[in-house]
Amino acid sequence: MTDQPDDQSAESNDDDRTGRARVDRRRFLIGAGAAVAGVAAVLAFGLRGGRGKSVPLGPLSTVLSDFPVRSAESAPPASALDRWTIEVGGLVARPLKLTVADLATLPRVGMTRDFHCVEGWSVDRVRWAGVRLAEVLDRAQPQAAAGFVTFHTFGGLYVDSLTMAEGRDPSVLLADSLDGAPLPREHGGPVRLVVPAQLGYKNVKWVTRVELTDHRDVGYWEQHGYPVEAPIGGA
Protein backbone atom coordinates (compact mmCIF):
# COMPACT_ATOMS: atom_id res chain seq x y z
CA MET A 1 0.00 0.00 0.00
CA THR A 2 1.39 3.42 -0.93
CA ASP A 3 -0.03 6.58 0.60
CA GLN A 4 -0.38 9.74 -1.43
CA PRO A 5 2.22 12.48 -0.86
CA ASP A 6 1.41 14.81 2.02
CA ASP A 7 1.74 17.84 -0.25
CA GLN A 8 0.58 17.16 -3.78
CA SER A 9 1.30 20.73 -4.84
CA ALA A 10 4.97 20.29 -4.01
CA GLU A 11 5.41 17.26 -6.28
CA SER A 12 7.57 17.71 -9.35
CA ASN A 13 9.14 15.52 -12.01
CA ASP A 14 12.72 16.48 -11.25
CA ASP A 15 14.94 14.05 -13.12
CA ASP A 16 17.80 16.53 -12.72
CA ARG A 17 18.47 18.21 -9.38
CA THR A 18 20.96 20.70 -10.84
CA GLY A 19 20.31 24.17 -9.50
CA ARG A 20 18.09 23.03 -6.65
CA ALA A 21 20.58 23.89 -3.95
CA ARG A 22 20.38 27.52 -2.89
CA VAL A 23 21.77 29.71 -0.13
CA ASP A 24 19.66 31.89 2.13
CA ARG A 25 21.95 34.80 3.01
CA ARG A 26 20.25 35.61 6.33
CA ARG A 27 20.15 32.01 7.48
CA PHE A 28 23.65 31.40 6.15
CA LEU A 29 25.01 34.12 8.45
CA ILE A 30 23.03 32.76 11.40
CA GLY A 31 24.02 29.20 10.60
CA ALA A 32 27.63 30.14 10.01
CA GLY A 33 27.81 31.61 13.48
CA ALA A 34 26.39 28.43 14.99
CA ALA A 35 28.64 26.32 12.78
CA VAL A 36 31.74 28.25 13.83
CA ALA A 37 30.81 27.75 17.49
CA GLY A 38 30.16 24.07 16.94
CA VAL A 39 33.27 23.45 14.87
CA ALA A 40 35.38 25.40 17.37
CA ALA A 41 34.09 23.13 20.10
CA VAL A 42 34.92 20.07 18.04
CA LEU A 43 38.38 21.42 17.25
CA ALA A 44 38.93 22.06 20.94
CA PHE A 45 38.00 18.43 21.48
CA GLY A 46 40.72 17.38 19.06
CA LEU A 47 38.43 16.66 16.08
CA ARG A 48 37.26 13.64 18.04
CA GLY A 49 33.88 12.49 19.27
CA GLY A 50 33.21 11.33 22.80
CA ARG A 51 34.22 7.79 21.80
CA GLY A 52 37.47 8.79 20.17
CA LYS A 53 36.13 8.72 16.62
CA SER A 54 37.08 11.27 13.99
CA VAL A 55 34.54 13.83 12.81
CA PRO A 56 34.60 13.95 8.97
CA LEU A 57 32.23 16.85 8.35
CA GLY A 58 33.03 16.87 4.66
CA PRO A 59 34.48 19.75 2.63
CA LEU A 60 32.60 23.02 2.59
CA SER A 61 32.83 22.84 -1.20
CA THR A 62 29.96 20.34 -1.15
CA VAL A 63 27.66 23.29 -0.38
CA LEU A 64 27.97 24.10 -4.09
CA SER A 65 26.66 20.68 -5.18
CA ASP A 66 23.03 19.86 -5.97
CA PHE A 67 22.57 18.21 -2.55
CA PRO A 68 25.46 18.96 -0.18
CA VAL A 69 26.78 16.15 2.02
CA ARG A 70 27.56 17.15 5.60
CA SER A 71 28.08 14.41 8.18
CA ALA A 72 29.60 14.12 11.65
CA GLU A 73 30.62 10.52 11.09
CA SER A 74 31.63 8.37 8.16
CA ALA A 75 29.07 6.47 6.11
CA PRO A 76 28.86 2.78 7.05
CA PRO A 77 30.71 0.28 4.86
CA ALA A 78 28.81 -1.32 1.99
CA SER A 79 29.20 -4.67 3.73
CA ALA A 80 26.93 -3.46 6.56
CA LEU A 81 23.95 -2.73 4.34
CA ASP A 82 22.88 -6.33 3.72
CA ARG A 83 22.48 -7.03 7.43
CA TRP A 84 21.02 -3.64 8.44
CA THR A 85 18.55 -3.67 11.30
CA ILE A 86 16.71 -1.03 13.31
CA GLU A 87 16.01 -1.82 16.95
CA VAL A 88 13.07 -0.08 18.60
CA GLY A 89 13.19 -0.27 22.39
CA GLY A 90 13.23 1.59 25.67
CA LEU A 91 9.83 2.41 27.12
CA VAL A 92 7.83 0.13 24.83
CA ALA A 93 5.61 -2.89 25.46
CA ARG A 94 6.78 -4.64 22.30
CA PRO A 95 10.45 -4.18 21.37
CA LEU A 96 11.10 -4.51 17.64
CA LYS A 97 14.04 -5.50 15.46
CA LEU A 98 13.32 -4.53 11.87
CA THR A 99 15.33 -5.31 8.77
CA VAL A 100 15.19 -3.14 5.67
CA ALA A 101 12.98 -5.85 4.15
CA ASP A 102 10.64 -5.62 7.16
CA LEU A 103 10.31 -1.86 6.68
CA ALA A 104 9.43 -2.40 3.03
CA THR A 105 6.36 -4.43 4.07
CA LEU A 106 4.89 -1.56 6.12
CA PRO A 107 2.54 1.08 4.65
CA ARG A 108 4.64 3.51 2.65
CA VAL A 109 4.36 7.22 2.02
CA GLY A 110 6.04 9.59 -0.39
CA MET A 111 6.41 13.34 0.02
CA THR A 112 8.27 16.26 -1.52
CA ARG A 113 9.79 18.88 0.76
CA ASP A 114 12.55 21.44 0.74
CA PHE A 115 15.53 20.46 2.90
CA HIS A 116 17.13 23.19 5.05
CA CYS A 117 20.55 23.12 6.72
CA VAL A 118 21.56 25.24 9.70
CA GLU A 119 24.59 26.38 7.66
CA GLY A 120 22.21 28.40 5.50
CA TRP A 121 21.78 26.30 2.36
CA SER A 122 18.63 24.55 1.20
CA VAL A 123 17.71 22.00 -1.45
CA ASP A 124 14.41 22.47 -3.22
CA ARG A 125 11.81 19.77 -3.82
CA VAL A 126 13.52 16.72 -2.35
CA ARG A 127 11.39 13.62 -2.93
CA TRP A 128 11.54 11.22 0.02
CA ALA A 129 9.77 7.89 0.49
CA GLY A 130 9.64 5.48 3.37
CA VAL A 131 7.60 4.58 6.44
CA ARG A 132 6.04 7.04 8.84
CA LEU A 133 7.82 6.94 12.19
CA ALA A 134 4.39 6.92 13.85
CA GLU A 135 3.67 3.59 12.13
CA VAL A 136 6.73 2.02 13.73
CA LEU A 137 6.03 3.59 17.13
CA ASP A 138 2.49 2.23 17.12
CA ARG A 139 3.77 -1.28 16.45
CA ALA A 140 6.19 -1.00 19.37
CA GLN A 141 3.37 0.14 21.70
CA PRO A 142 4.92 3.04 23.68
CA GLN A 143 4.44 3.03 27.43
CA ALA A 144 2.61 5.93 29.07
CA ALA A 145 5.87 7.38 30.41
CA ALA A 146 7.46 7.61 26.97
CA GLY A 147 7.67 11.30 26.10
CA PHE A 148 10.70 11.41 23.79
CA VAL A 149 12.24 9.47 20.92
CA THR A 150 16.03 9.19 20.56
CA PHE A 151 17.76 8.11 17.35
CA HIS A 152 21.15 6.39 17.29
CA THR A 153 23.40 5.88 14.27
CA PHE A 154 25.42 2.96 12.96
CA GLY A 155 28.70 4.56 13.97
CA GLY A 156 27.53 5.29 17.49
CA LEU A 157 28.77 8.88 17.45
CA TYR A 158 25.70 10.82 16.36
CA VAL A 159 22.48 11.03 18.35
CA ASP A 160 19.45 13.31 18.39
CA SER A 161 15.92 13.29 19.75
CA LEU A 162 12.37 14.47 19.19
CA THR A 163 9.41 14.79 21.50
CA MET A 164 6.84 12.05 21.07
CA ALA A 165 4.46 14.59 19.56
CA GLU A 166 7.07 15.65 17.00
CA GLY A 167 7.85 12.03 16.16
CA ARG A 168 4.20 11.28 15.52
CA ASP A 169 3.81 14.06 12.99
CA PRO A 170 2.66 12.48 9.69
CA SER A 171 5.54 14.12 7.79
CA VAL A 172 8.25 12.43 9.87
CA LEU A 173 9.66 9.42 8.05
CA LEU A 174 12.15 6.63 8.32
CA ALA A 175 13.14 7.15 4.69
CA ASP A 176 14.84 4.64 2.40
CA SER A 177 14.33 6.43 -0.93
CA LEU A 178 15.57 9.74 -2.37
CA ASP A 179 14.19 11.14 -5.61
CA GLY A 180 12.78 7.77 -6.65
CA ALA A 181 15.94 5.75 -6.03
CA PRO A 182 17.33 3.83 -3.03
CA LEU A 183 18.72 6.26 -0.48
CA PRO A 184 22.48 6.68 -1.15
CA ARG A 185 24.86 5.91 1.69
CA GLU A 186 26.24 9.46 1.77
CA HIS A 187 22.73 10.77 2.41
CA GLY A 188 22.00 8.31 5.22
CA GLY A 189 21.18 5.09 3.38
CA PRO A 190 19.85 2.59 3.81
CA VAL A 191 17.55 4.34 6.35
CA ARG A 192 17.54 7.85 7.76
CA LEU A 193 15.20 10.06 9.74
CA VAL A 194 13.45 12.83 7.80
CA VAL A 195 11.90 15.68 9.80
CA PRO A 196 10.81 18.28 7.22
CA ALA A 197 9.75 20.86 9.81
CA GLN A 198 13.20 21.02 11.38
CA LEU A 199 16.72 21.86 10.25
CA GLY A 200 18.98 19.20 8.80
CA TYR A 201 20.89 18.23 11.93
CA LYS A 202 17.66 16.82 13.40
CA ASN A 203 17.37 14.51 10.35
CA VAL A 204 19.57 11.70 11.67
CA LYS A 205 21.39 9.55 9.10
CA TRP A 206 22.09 5.79 9.27
CA VAL A 207 19.51 5.03 11.95
CA THR A 208 20.03 1.67 13.66
CA ARG A 209 18.30 2.22 17.00
CA VAL A 210 15.16 4.10 18.07
CA GLU A 211 14.82 4.48 21.83
CA LEU A 212 11.75 5.74 23.67
CA THR A 213 12.55 7.55 26.91
CA ASP A 214 11.00 9.68 29.63
CA HIS A 215 13.64 12.40 29.20
CA ARG A 216 15.21 14.45 26.43
CA ASP A 217 18.56 13.13 25.21
CA VAL A 218 20.71 16.04 24.07
CA GLY A 219 21.88 15.61 20.48
CA TYR A 220 25.43 15.54 19.16
CA TRP A 221 25.48 19.07 17.73
CA GLU A 222 23.30 20.37 20.54
CA GLN A 223 26.11 19.42 22.89
CA HIS A 224 28.21 21.89 20.88
CA GLY A 225 25.81 24.82 21.13
CA TYR A 226 23.04 24.17 18.58
CA PRO A 227 19.45 24.59 19.83
CA VAL A 228 17.54 21.47 20.90
CA GLU A 229 14.54 22.58 18.85
CA ALA A 230 15.32 23.57 15.26
CA PRO A 231 12.07 24.62 13.52
CA ILE A 232 12.53 25.92 9.98
CA GLY A 233 10.59 29.10 10.76
CA GLY A 234 12.87 29.84 13.69
CA ALA A 235 16.06 29.74 11.66
ChimeraX attribute file (.defattr): number of C-alpha atoms within 10 A of each C-alpha:
attribute: neighborCount
match mode: 1-to-1
recipient: residues
	/A:1	8
	/A:2	12
	/A:3	12
	/A:4	11
	/A:5	18
	/A:6	15
	/A:7	12
	/A:8	11
	/A:9	8
	/A:10	15
	/A:11	16
	/A:12	11
	/A:13	8
	/A:14	13
	/A:15	8
	/A:16	9
	/A:17	15
	/A:18	10
	/A:19	12
	/A:20	16
	/A:21	20
	/A:22	17
	/A:23	16
	/A:24	15
	/A:25	12
	/A:26	11
	/A:27	19
	/A:28	19
	/A:29	14
	/A:30	15
	/A:31	20
	/A:32	15
	/A:33	14
	/A:34	19
	/A:35	20
	/A:36	12
	/A:37	15
	/A:38	18
	/A:39	18
	/A:40	14
	/A:41	16
	/A:42	17
	/A:43	12
	/A:44	10
	/A:45	12
	/A:46	12
	/A:47	16
	/A:48	16
	/A:49	17
	/A:50	11
	/A:51	8
	/A:52	11
	/A:53	15
	/A:54	16
	/A:55	19
	/A:56	14
	/A:57	14
	/A:58	15
	/A:59	10
	/A:60	10
	/A:61	9
	/A:62	12
	/A:63	19
	/A:64	13
	/A:65	15
	/A:66	17
	/A:67	21
	/A:68	20
	/A:69	16
	/A:70	19
	/A:71	18
	/A:72	20
	/A:73	21
	/A:74	18
	/A:75	19
	/A:76	17
	/A:77	8
	/A:78	9
	/A:79	8
	/A:80	11
	/A:81	14
	/A:82	11
	/A:83	8
	/A:84	17
	/A:85	22
	/A:86	21
	/A:87	16
	/A:88	24
	/A:89	21
	/A:90	19
	/A:91	21
	/A:92	21
	/A:93	13
	/A:94	15
	/A:95	17
	/A:96	19
	/A:97	13
	/A:98	17
	/A:99	15
	/A:100	16
	/A:101	11
	/A:102	11
	/A:103	19
	/A:104	13
	/A:105	10
	/A:106	15
	/A:107	13
	/A:108	20
	/A:109	20
	/A:110	25
	/A:111	22
	/A:112	23
	/A:113	20
	/A:114	15
	/A:115	23
	/A:116	25
	/A:117	23
	/A:118	24
	/A:119	25
	/A:120	21
	/A:121	21
	/A:122	24
	/A:123	20
	/A:124	18
	/A:125	20
	/A:126	21
	/A:127	22
	/A:128	23
	/A:129	26
	/A:130	26
	/A:131	26
	/A:132	24
	/A:133	22
	/A:134	20
	/A:135	16
	/A:136	19
	/A:137	22
	/A:138	12
	/A:139	14
	/A:140	20
	/A:141	15
	/A:142	20
	/A:143	15
	/A:144	10
	/A:145	12
	/A:146	17
	/A:147	18
	/A:148	20
	/A:149	27
	/A:150	24
	/A:151	25
	/A:152	22
	/A:153	23
	/A:154	19
	/A:155	16
	/A:156	16
	/A:157	19
	/A:158	23
	/A:159	22
	/A:160	21
	/A:161	27
	/A:162	22
	/A:163	18
	/A:164	19
	/A:165	11
	/A:166	18
	/A:167	22
	/A:168	19
	/A:169	15
	/A:170	15
	/A:171	23
	/A:172	20
	/A:173	29
	/A:174	26
	/A:175	27
	/A:176	25
	/A:177	19
	/A:178	18
	/A:179	19
	/A:180	14
	/A:181	11
	/A:182	15
	/A:183	20
	/A:184	14
	/A:185	18
	/A:186	16
	/A:187	20
	/A:188	22
	/A:189	20
	/A:190	26
	/A:191	30
	/A:192	24
	/A:193	24
	/A:194	26
	/A:195	25
	/A:196	21
	/A:197	20
	/A:198	21
	/A:199	23
	/A:200	23
	/A:201	24
	/A:202	27
	/A:203	24
	/A:204	25
	/A:205	30
	/A:206	28
	/A:207	27
	/A:208	22
	/A:209	21
	/A:210	21
	/A:211	18
	/A:212	27
	/A:213	22
	/A:214	16
	/A:215	14
	/A:216	16
	/A:217	17
	/A:218	15
	/A:219	22
	/A:220	19
	/A:221	22
	/A:222	17
	/A:223	12
	/A:224	16
	/A:225	14
	/A:226	18
	/A:227	13
	/A:228	17
	/A:229	14
	/A:230	16
	/A:231	16
	/A:232	15
	/A:233	8
	/A:234	9
	/A:235	17
